[in-house]
Amino acid sequence: MPADPLLAELLSEDGRRDPYPCYARLHERGPVVALGSTDRFAALVCGYEAAGAVLRDPDFGVLDAGYLDRGSPRWREHPVMRILQASVFNTSGEDHARVRRLFSHAMSAAQVAELEPMIGRLTDQRLDRLAAAARGGEPVDFMAGFAVPLPSDVIGELLGVPAADRAGLLPLVRVFDAVLELGQHSFARIRAANAAGLQLEEYFTALLAARRRQPRDDLISALARVRDEKPDELSEAELLANLIVVFNAGFRTTANLFGNGLALLAGHPDALAALRADESLAPACVEEMLRYDPPVHFSVRCAAADTEIAGVPVGQGQLVLVLTGAANRDPRRFADPDTFDPAREDNHHLAFSIGPHYCLGAILGRAEARIAFPRLIERFPELALASRPPERRALMLRGYDRLPVRLMQLVGAGR
Ligand code: HEM
């Protein structure tokens, strides 16, 4: 239980359900809030400038293997930790840059532009299925029917995960990802994440072997080739771990952008009508969804040396909690931060983080949302929540488990 009352409140059930009142009170305490020596973190960073400065600062690193070795030397016994720690998320310096380079090419603006027709086609296929399920005016679950399967299809196509396997992987990914949430985890949750990690490792090991035997035009085959031709560029453990986390990160976040974004549109009929009238507003509207209600609310960083943030001292080896979800609502940076305003200008939020660990899939995630939202609302001229959705309870991968919607479609619609 955190000693600081605001951190305790943020991590309480109410705080996780709706963190924004906590963020507003944190902003009143300043851009950086020092915590006492009994808290896990030396400071909470909620100000926009301060959060950006920490995330860019090479003196604040991710919690890499060296960090874990100092405090929890048995972490390698946990498959979920082995995978996460071998991935770009938790490596630093040269190792991080080397592996990030290999993946970033596939997610560059030029590559994503080539993927756009595929994204449009997959969107229309999902919309057809959603329309069939919604026929007769029955409520449909937007998460299960669209928000989750569309981005998992997109990342599946990019990596080369066969369509028939994707649905079976989704529950494993959810259980695996649960340990990323902020706070204490039960043994049961860790055990389940370890079991899911082993199954994901087994699955991707077999897929890699299949692609080595018979390469295809996909990222798994391309990376297997890099590994085999230039073994110093990528170890087998790095290859496997990054395939697993890129598959996970590729759809868990984007699915929540779809769900959180749709709920926002349903609650803001003017924004919905404006987007329906002019689809060129989609990119700005997606940016505001990401700022206002992002799928990821925090990053954790560790100080490599004694330092300070906005005058708050942080000792070497101490952790800071960077609340990007709060930074996106910083009244010193965003006018009227608690208003959802798709026409907002200069909307450089931190939903994709910033600095060396800036989201590798930001261009892809944005493209998916920019393509899918206009098609969705064109296809369904009436679109509303069918009932109050279940509360969201996570600060990491924050989104709806179910989002019941009622969709009225145009007769004979489709592009
Ligand atoms: C709306 C969608 C998305 C959001 C909100 C999001 C958010 C984020 C955030 C906040 C980080 C930084 C974590 C940190 O600083 O510790 C991150 C990193 C990352 N994201 Fe995303 N992401 C999204 C989509 C994607 C997609 C589509 C992919 C893959 C295709 C992806 C792959 C990654 C990877 C590999 C990293 C680690 C980068 C590194 O550590 O160098 N993300 N993402």
Residues whose N, C-alpha, C, O or C-beta is under 5 A from the ligand:
A	BS01	HEM	V88 F89 R100 V246 A249 G250 T253 T254 L257 P295 V296 S299 L350 A351 F352 S353 P356 H357 Y358 C359 L360 G361 A362 L364 G365
